[in-house]
Amino acid sequence: MKAYFLTVMICGSMLLSLSAFGAVILVPTDQPTIAAAIAAATIMDQIAIEPGTYTESGLVITQDLTISAQNWGDPADHIIQADVTAGTATDRIFSVTSGRVTLRGLTIRHGNVVGDGGAVLCSGAATILSVSNCVFVDNIAVAGAGGAVYSDQAVSDFWQCDIFGNTAAGGGGGVYMIGGSTNFSQNTVSGNLAADGGGMYFFDCAAWTTNCTVSANTATGNGGGISFNFSAPGIDSYTTNSTVSGNNANQGGGISVDIAAASTATLRHLTVASNVAGNDGGGIIAGGAAAPDLQACIIANNNAPMDVDISGTVNSLDYNLIEDITGATITGVTTNNITGGDPNIGPLADNGGSTMTH
């Protein structure tokens, strides 16, 4: 059975427009496997995964396609795994090389690849990947970057996803994005491990991160939670209304910023707390030719042998609370900054938002 559907949009002018999409292919009702459904699909089809656990890997997508839980179901009931046990597979789950691709309402786990992108590899400037309400867990990039997701030059959007327990030998235990751009909203990135950027690593990527929690990630090098590394000028990133907490690294327990001149990394309305560095920069370490911008941030209760909260130069846009400024050079507007005070923030908890906060 292939069910066809129409989306009806009624504009304020009462103009009725109809937009036809492709077929809905049910797995396993219409096709026995996800691989078979991808092979049978034509451009703009939707593959609807019925509740169950599907052990498949090496799935390649080259056209506009949606793969989603049937009827917007719970990711816990719609599981795609590369193998039954974590660490035993020999491939990632998805490789997306072109088209507009949507993944929705799925648990994607146990990818294990000698290379980049333990669960998903997305590549190409013409590729657009949209991911919502998905769980990425126990994926491994054995000898590469991006324990769960590796994006190379693509445009991506992640919304309300949980990315936890993934590992990369290189950068980005959760996600690694090189080039392109991403909109990263209302996600939780937790308990991931990498060499640098334990949770997320953005290399020359225009990244907009908002309303996210990045917690309990570990980097053996720099940036326990997030690492920004911009080698070229003209790259802008914005991280807003987010919490970076309880991460661990050698340098930059919470955030590591190393950006070229004429690039920007703006940190606005962040809580950077309870992070630990084995060397310096318990909260943030800032290097490179350009300093990150800080506005209305709380940076406190971090821990390191030296430069407890900030190591390096940051550019203040005012209204920051920085508990310990030892080791920090603060330029810019500082009129309404508060330094030397304990904000008395509570533990990371569910305070009613989309993710955990202090």
Buried (B, 14 or more C-beta within 10 A) or exposed (E): EEEEEEEEEEEEEEEEEEEEBBBBBBBBEBBEBBBBBBEBBEEBBBBBBBEEEBEBBBBEBBBBBBBBBBEEBEBEBBBBBBBEEBEEBEBBBBBBBBBBBBBBBBBBBBBBBEBBBBBBBBBBEEBBBBBBBBBBBBBBBBEBBBBBBBBBBBBBBBBBBBBBBBBBBBBBBBBBBBBBBBBBBBBBBBBBBBBBBBBBBBBBBBBBBBBBBBBBBBBBBBBBBBBBBBEEEEBBBBBBBBBBBBBBBBBBBBBBBBBBEEBBBBBBBBBBBBBBBBBBBBBBBBBBEBBBBBBBBBBBBBBBEEBBBBBBBBBBBEBBBBBBBEBBEBEBBBEEBEBEEEBEBEEBEEEEEBBBBB
